[in-house]
Amino acid sequence: MAFRAAEYERYHGPRAKRPTWVPIAAATLRRGWASKWVRRLSFLSLLMGFTIVVILYIANEVVPDWRTVVEGVGERVSKEDNFRIDARFYTHLLGMFVNPFLLILSLVFGHDLIASDLRTNAMEAYFSRPITPFSYLLGRTLAFVGFLMLATFGPILMIWLGDLIFSSEGHIEVIRHVPLAMFSALLLSCTTVALMVQAITMLTRSAVWTNLVFLVLFVMVQGMGVMLWGITDNTSMLAISYFQDTYVVCAATLGELENIGNQHVPAPLAFGVLIGLAVVSFGILLRGLKRRSLLA
Amino acid sequence: MNSAAIRCENLSRWYGEVQGLAGLTITLQQGVIGLLGPNGSGKSTLMRLLTGQIHASRGWVEIFGQRMFPGQHQLFRQIGYAPGEDVHFETSIALDYLSLLAALGGDGPGAAKKRAERALEKLGMEDKRQVQLQAMSKGMRQRIKVAQALLFEPPLLLLDEPLNGMDPISRRHTLDFVKAWAAQGNTVLLASHVLHEVEGVTDHMLLLHHGRLLAEGRLHEIRELIDSKPRQATVYGKELRPLAAQLLAEELVIGLSFVGEDCLQLDTQNLPALLARLQQAGAEGQLHSLETDDRELEIIYDLLVGEAAR
């Protein structure tokens, strides 16, 4: 065993100027990627997107004017234009796989990010370094949102590219704005979820309780929103449903609000709920981290 | 640095109704200082206040002449802190963990890795750089915590019970390191609840109890207090009755009792003299083994605050 104290010299090398949230974010990304389930879910989500692209390709090869055929069938069956492959089509993807993956991935990855640090004194090691609670939170949240965006926006981007490649020239005019619109809507949605999961963790300090509270909030409250809407006939009641808010926000950013009927939450309320949840969650987290007595 | 390494003035901290630290006023100069106290005495609270982890409810702390409070990040660079309890490790490999903490201190990726390697070398753990932290013994992980405190070669090192769970060889190396570190002009505050762990590296002690400073002083002053109280030794061997008679005749024991034929418990007012005599008996083959009580800290507390302190 080499004991080198005698030849010790104090290090005077350069110090990097980069923000302190960067190593936290990088470590969180590594931690997420090290999780077998996070990898599986992310790949599965991307695989769903890829599968839809393949279906688009095959449809295009077999029946080149399949879009017109599908639209015609849709109009005859439902008397509506639900079968059009335009920007509104992307809001349907939310229910198909985006929201379920968002929920499951949040539960798998998010529940233990801060909880384990709180449980095991890791905060002391971090906060005896020159980092602020804000930097810590920013690093954790950015990486978490990164994973959620990979599993939600990633497949949507793939589908959009497939849609663009396997369509006639004029189609780009209809879906040109989709990537930016879906990116902003999902960024808001994912950020809200990421902050909420961590805020619940901060309050419960337990991975199990976080998951239970999260499930109650996201599953039971969905049904409650519909019930309240049925009782009061007020669509604003649907605003307590996170998925309804996300759907409306996506429709609004896609400019498809007038095409999704009128039985939905008013868009300003949906935006307000998501932003409000994010701000409140952020406040809970920052307060919890600043009140360092939580560590004692 | 001309200023005192640590100055606390009326430093107090409450956790709601619970008093973590009460009115601590101390000035500590360079060297190794032992911070002694049982669990819940306020050692960790003091460490957290010194590292700017928590706000003081009253009073203040100065580190090298500068006020310390949460967010005082410039001072953080002068302090290395090894927390007391087992920590969660963000990454699985020792080198990655230390690199992450170096990066949090402001290093770029390359510099952080180099610094982590140097810290491991300092503690003689360079061969453990790729070892999974989960696969390490508790003692090894304790040394990793000490290594992370050393990353930026701080002039002030705060070690909260660093020897817990360490095997004798690791203890020896860690204590040697602490001594060598202080000999280079640095300050080390070494918290423990076991007196003999600390007395191997320093003569300067702080004693905390129920959040209050019970005593501050040199070890020999504390030793005098301990030696005034009866101590106990237990010896194992065959035919102990002649030895017991000799010890009574030599007035080295004030009381004794047999626990079976092979075990003898001895009460003494002069433990060092008794131990010397017992070693002699051991060399003559009269004894198999010898144990002494490990109640030094308890004795001190009894003396300073009476039975109510226990």
Interface residues (C-beta under 8 A of the other chain):
Chain A: M1 A2 F3 R4 A5 A6 Y8 R10 Y11 G13 P14 R15 A16 K17 R18 T20 V22 P23 I24 A26 A27 R30 R31 A34 S116 D117 R119 T120 N121 A122 E124 A125 Y126 F127 S128 R129 P130 I131 T132 K290 R292 S293 L295 A296
Chain B: Y15 G20 S44 T45 R48 T51 G52 Q53 I54 H55 P70 G71 H73 Q74 F76 R77 I79 Y81 P83 G84 E85 D86 V87 H88 F89 E90 T91 S92 L100 L101 A103 L104 G105 G106 D107 G108 A111 A112 K114 R115 R118 E121 K122 G124 E126 K145 Q148 F152 E153 I169 H173 D176 F177 A180 W181 Q184
